[in-house]
Amino acid sequence: MQHSRDKGFILFIAVAMIPVIGIAMLLLASDTKTMVAETAIAREQANERNLTASAVAWVKANQHELVGRQEGFTKELDITAFNLKHARCTVTLVKLTKDEAHIMIEAVHSQDERPRRRSLKLAITQEGKAE
């Protein structure tokens, strides 16, 4: 009889733990949704920063090509290495003076239905320093 009483007690503890585990899983699942949303936002921001940094590097490497162009020249950069489905990165020559070139960099990235746009204006001097 002593032996069967132990089995009943263990069964009671096991059944009593089911709701406790369920509540813990519910709390963890709600936190997981928040972390997934925050991770998606951080990924989009990182993609925008990477696109913009890539465009800045392209401008610094090809500044002599930009000086020889007319105002309004737009170059769409090849960003296939980023492996982004809905992304575009353009460099536009806004204004060209004797001493510097004013550049507009636009990075557009959309993971879902809403596109995220980031613009950056630079002034490149003849010595190649970005301001």
LINRA-V481271 format. One record per residue. N is the residue number from 0. RES is the residue in one small letter. SS is DSSP state (2 for helix, 1 for strand, 0 for the rest). PHI is phi in radians with two decimals (none if undefined). BURIAL is I if it has 24 or more other ideal C-beta (glycine too) atoms within 12 Angstrom, else O. Layout:
# LINRA-V481271
n=<N & N>
res=<RES & RES>
ss=<SS & SS>
phi=<PHI & PHI>
burial=<BURIAL & BURIAL>
This chain:
# LINRA-V481271
n=<0 & 1 & 2 & 3 & 4 & 5 & 6 & 7 & 8 & 9 & 10 & 11 & 12 & 13 & 14 & 15 & 16 & 17 & 18 & 19 & 20 & 21 & 22 & 23 & 24 & 25 & 26 & 27 & 28 & 29 & 30 & 31 & 32 & 33 & 34 & 35 & 36 & 37 & 38 & 39 & 40 & 41 & 42 & 43 & 44 & 45 & 46 & 47 & 48 & 49 & 50 & 51 & 52 & 53 & 54 & 55 & 56 & 57 & 58 & 59 & 60 & 61 & 62 & 63 & 64 & 65 & 66 & 67 & 68 & 69 & 70 & 71 & 72 & 73 & 74 & 75 & 76 & 77 & 78 & 79 & 80 & 81 & 82 & 83 & 84 & 85 & 86 & 87 & 88 & 89 & 90 & 91 & 92 & 93 & 94 & 95 & 96 & 97 & 98 & 99 & 100 & 101 & 102 & 103 & 104 & 105 & 106 & 107 & 108 & 109 & 110 & 111 & 112 & 113 & 114 & 115 & 116 & 117 & 118 & 119 & 120 & 121 & 122 & 123 & 124 & 125 & 126 & 127 & 128 & 129 & 130>
res=<m & q & h & s & r & d & k & g & f & i & l & f & i & a & v & a & m & i & p & v & i & g & i & a & m & l & l & l & a & s & d & t & k & t & m & v & a & e & t & a & i & a & r & e & q & a & n & e & r & n & l & t & a & s & a & v & a & w & v & k & a & n & q & h & e & l & v & g & r & q & e & g & f & t & k & e & l & d & i & t & a & f & n & l & k & h & a & r & c & t & v & t & l & v & k & l & t & k & d & e & a & h & i & m & i & e & a & v & h & s & q & d & e & r & p & r & r & r & s & l & k & l & a & i & t & q & e & g & k & a & e>
ss=<0 & 2 & 2 & 2 & 2 & 2 & 2 & 2 & 2 & 2 & 2 & 2 & 2 & 2 & 2 & 2 & 2 & 2 & 2 & 2 & 2 & 2 & 2 & 2 & 2 & 2 & 2 & 2 & 2 & 2 & 2 & 2 & 2 & 2 & 2 & 2 & 2 & 2 & 2 & 2 & 2 & 2 & 2 & 2 & 2 & 2 & 2 & 2 & 2 & 2 & 2 & 2 & 2 & 2 & 2 & 2 & 2 & 2 & 2 & 2 & 2 & 0 & 2 & 2 & 2 & 2 & 2 & 0 & 0 & 0 & 0 & 0 & 0 & 1 & 1 & 1 & 0 & 0 & 0 & 2 & 2 & 2 & 0 & 0 & 0 & 0 & 1 & 1 & 1 & 1 & 1 & 1 & 1 & 1 & 1 & 1 & 0 & 0 & 0 & 1 & 1 & 1 & 1 & 1 & 1 & 1 & 1 & 1 & 1 & 0 & 0 & 0 & 0 & 0 & 0 & 1 & 1 & 1 & 1 & 1 & 1 & 1 & 1 & 1 & 1 & 0 & 0 & 0 & 0 & 1 & 0>
phi=<none & -1.04 & -1.18 & -1.22 & -1.19 & -1.12 & -1.12 & -1.16 & -1.16 & -1.15 & -1.12 & -1.07 & -1.11 & -1.10 & -1.20 & -1.20 & -1.37 & -1.03 & -1.13 & -1.11 & -1.16 & -1.08 & -1.14 & -1.10 & -1.16 & -1.10 & -1.11 & -1.19 & -1.16 & -1.18 & -1.15 & -1.14 & -1.05 & -1.12 & -1.15 & -1.13 & -1.13 & -1.14 & -1.16 & -1.11 & -1.14 & -1.11 & -1.13 & -1.12 & -1.12 & -1.15 & -1.10 & -1.11 & -1.10 & -1.14 & -1.10 & -1.15 & -1.11 & -1.12 & -1.16 & -1.09 & -1.11 & -1.13 & -1.09 & -1.14 & -1.33 & -2.07 & -1.13 & -1.19 & -1.17 & -1.22 & -1.11 & -1.41 & -1.67 & -1.57 & -1.08 & 1.68 & -1.09 & -2.15 & -2.12 & -1.60 & -1.43 & -1.42 & -2.07 & -1.13 & -1.16 & -1.32 & 1.01 & -1.90 & -1.25 & -2.02 & -2.45 & -2.64 & -2.40 & -2.19 & -2.11 & -2.12 & -1.47 & -1.47 & -2.56 & -2.20 & -1.98 & -1.15 & -1.79 & -2.63 & -2.08 & -1.71 & -2.02 & -2.03 & -1.86 & -2.21 & -2.02 & -2.08 & -2.48 & -2.41 & -1.54 & -2.17 & -1.34 & -1.75 & -1.33 & -1.91 & -2.13 & -2.32 & -2.08 & -2.50 & -1.88 & -2.24 & -2.09 & -1.82 & -1.45 & -1.09 & -1.36 & 1.66 & -1.58 & -1.47 & -1.98>
burial=<O & O & O & O & O & O & O & O & O & O & O & O & O & O & O & O & O & O & O & O & O & O & O & O & O & O & O & O & O & O & O & O & O & O & O & O & O & O & O & O & O & O & O & I & O & O & I & I & O & I & I & I & O & I & I & I & O & I & I & I & O & O & I & O & O & I & I & O & O & O & O & O & O & O & I & O & I & O & I & O & O & I & O & I & O & O & I & I & I & I & I & I & I & I & O & O & O & O & O & I & I & I & I & I & I & I & I & I & I & O & O & O & O & O & O & I & O & I & O & I & I & I & I & I & O & O & O & O & O & I & O>
